[in-house]
Amino acid sequence: MAVGGFINASVSPREAFQVAVLKGAVGVMMVHNHADNVLMPSEADKDVTDRFIQAGRILQIDVMDHLIITTQTFLSFAVNGLMDELKKNLKFVPPYEIAERLEEVKQNGLEWGRRKGIREGEEKGRKEVARALLGKGMDINEISEVSGLSEETIRKLAGR
């Protein structure tokens, strides 16, 4: 997809994804060589992978892996956890997608808060009932059965 020199290659997602789009691909793999036989991914390698991941998201084509090859061996971003790390990265995520993610987090937080509030309200109600029953002299064991609270919790409410 790109021709490079000894130091670097110029590659754009538009050109690289062209065949994948035309063929209806659902996933692609990136491969490039390190002529110096050093498998350590450079920041430029990570950045181009990140840009391709974001372009793939827009096109609904998964960038499954990025391989760095030498004449002797290879390094897989996926096997080494770099793909997962880059897929979480927000560096090249389009602003509208960040806004969508934030809205989803907000909605999830509101739902979690609502459920927590309901649970706390139910717990408070059970404790109020237990206090009232203690005031009427009911046995702790019976209050536990009626309220669903543990006997230990009821003892704490009674100050025992």
C-alpha positions in Angstrom: 0.0 0.0 0.0 3.0 2.3 0.5 6.6 2.5 -0.6 9.1 3.8 1.9 12.7 4.6 2.2 15.2 3.2 4.7 13.9 5.4 7.6 10.1 5.7 7.0 7.2 5.2 4.6 4.3 7.5 3.9 0.9 5.8 4.1 -2.6 7.2 4.4 -5.7 5.4 5.6 -7.6 6.6 2.5 -5.3 4.7 0.2 -4.8 1.7 2.5 -8.5 1.1 3.1 -9.5 1.6 -0.6 -9.2 -2.1 -1.5 -10.8 -3.2 1.8 -13.8 -1.0 1.1 -14.1 -2.2 -2.5 -14.0 -5.8 -1.4 -16.4 -5.4 1.5 -13.8 -6.5 4.1 -14.8 -6.5 7.7 -11.2 -6.6 9.0 -7.6 -5.7 7.9 -4.1 -6.4 9.2 -1.3 -3.9 8.9 2.2 -5.2 8.1 5.5 -3.3 7.7 9.1 -4.2 8.0 11.9 -2.8 10.1 15.0 -3.1 7.9 17.3 -2.6 10.9 15.9 -5.9 12.4 14.7 -4.1 15.6 11.2 -5.1 16.5 10.5 -2.3 19.0 7.5 -0.3 17.7 8.3 3.4 17.3 5.9 6.2 18.4 5.3 6.7 14.6 4.3 3.0 14.3 1.9 3.4 17.2 0.5 6.7 15.8 -0.2 5.3 12.3 -1.8 2.3 13.8 -4.0 4.5 16.0 -5.0 6.6 13.0 -5.9 3.4 11.1 -7.9 2.1 14.0 -10.0 5.3 14.0 -10.4 5.3 10.2 -11.4 1.7 10.4 -14.1 2.5 13.1 -15.6 5.1 10.7 -15.6 2.6 7.8 -16.7 -0.3 10.1 -13.5 -2.2 9.2 -11.7 -3.7 12.2 -7.9 -3.2 12.3 -7.2 -6.6 13.8 -3.4 -6.5 14.1 -0.3 -4.7 13.1 2.8 -6.8 12.4 6.3 -5.5 12.3 8.5 -8.0 10.4 12.2 -8.5 10.0 14.1 -11.1 8.0 14.2 -13.4 11.1 11.0 -12.8 13.1 8.0 -10.5 13.7 6.2 -8.6 16.4 2.4 -8.6 16.7 0.7 -5.6 18.3 -2.3 -7.8 19.2 -0.3 -10.5 20.9 1.7 -7.9 22.9 -1.5 -6.0 24.0 -0.7 -2.9 21.9 -3.9 -3.1 19.8 -6.1 -3.2 22.9 -4.1 -0.2 24.3 -4.4 1.8 21.1 -8.1 1.0 20.7 -8.7 2.6 24.1 -6.6 5.7 23.2 -8.4 8.9 22.4 -5.5 10.7 20.6 -7.0 10.3 17.1 -10.7 9.7 18.0 -13.0 12.1 16.2 -14.6 14.7 18.5 -18.2 13.5 17.8 -17.2 10.0 18.9 -15.8 11.3 22.2 -19.0 13.2 22.8 -21.0 10.0 22.1 -18.8 8.1 24.6 -19.2 10.8 27.2 -23.0 10.8 26.8 -23.1 7.0 27.1 -20.9 7.2 30.3 -23.2 9.9 31.7 -26.3 7.8 31.0 -24.8 4.7 32.6 -23.8 6.8 35.6 -27.3 8.2 36.0 -28.8 4.7 35.7 -26.3 3.4 38.3 -27.1 6.3 40.6 -30.8 5.8 40.2 -30.5 2.1 41.1 -28.2 2.9 44.0 -30.7 5.5 45.3 -33.6 3.0 45.1 -31.5 0.4 47.0 -30.5 2.9 49.7 -34.2 4.1 50.0 -35.4 0.5 50.4 -32.7 -0.1 53.0 -33.7 3.1 54.9 -37.3 2.1 54.8 -36.6 -1.4 56.2 -34.6 0.3 59.0 -37.4 2.6 59.8 -39.8 -0.3 60.0 -37.4 -2.2 62.3 -37.0 0.8 64.6 -40.8 1.1 64.8 -41.2 -2.6 65.6 -38.4 -2.4 68.2 -40.3 0.5 69.8 -43.4 -1.8 70.0 -41.2 -4.4 71.8 -41.1 -7.0 69.0 -38.4 -9.7 69.2 -35.3 -9.1 67.1 -35.6 -12.5 65.4 -39.2 -11.6 64.3 -38.1 -8.2 63.1 -35.4 -9.8 61.0 -37.9 -12.1 59.4 -40.3 -9.3 58.7 -37.8 -6.6 57.5 -35.2 -8.8 55.8 -32.5 -7.1 57.8 -29.9 -9.2 59.6 -30.2 -9.6 63.4 -26.9 -7.9 63.7 -28.2 -4.8 61.9 -31.3 -4.7 64.1 -29.1 -5.0 67.3 -27.1 -2.0 66.1 -30.4 0.0 65.5 -31.5 -1.0 69.0 -28.2 0.1 70.4 -27.3 -3.3 71.8 
